Amino acid sequence: MVALSDTPIPDFSHLDGGEEQQALDAVQEVVSWYNTQIAAEHRAPVPDEERIEELKAARQAALDDQQRLETAGPQKTARIAALYAARLKELTTS
């Protein structure tokens, strides 16, 4: 995983909805991906409990970051947006 401090701060000024909405959307997409994976694992003939726990922990971390967005300043918001955009790309292309 990439640490927030290691993530470059992108320029979202050209996007509609502002940095806060972009960050929130990115986090929600990642949470949705984890929810889908958890549900699929539960439906498997032999669910992998360890994987389910890992997915739940990752989802909780994303939910915690989503909560942090409520009080985050512009730089931290931009970092969270970049981190979750990259994470979503990684999750959906692997």
CORNORUR-V200430 format. One line per field, one symbol per residue. ss: DSSP state (~ for helix, > for strand, _ for the rest). phi: phi as a letter, one per 20 degrees, with the letter a starting at -180 (. if undefined). Layout:
ss=???
phi=???
This chain:
ss=___~~~___________~~~~~~~~~~~~~~~~~~~~~~~~~~_____~~~~~~~~~~~~~~~~~~~~_____~~~~~~~~~~~~~~~~~~~~_
phi=.efgfeefeeedfeefnmffffffffffffgfffgfffffffefgcfefffgffffffffffffffffffdffgffffffgffffffffffedd
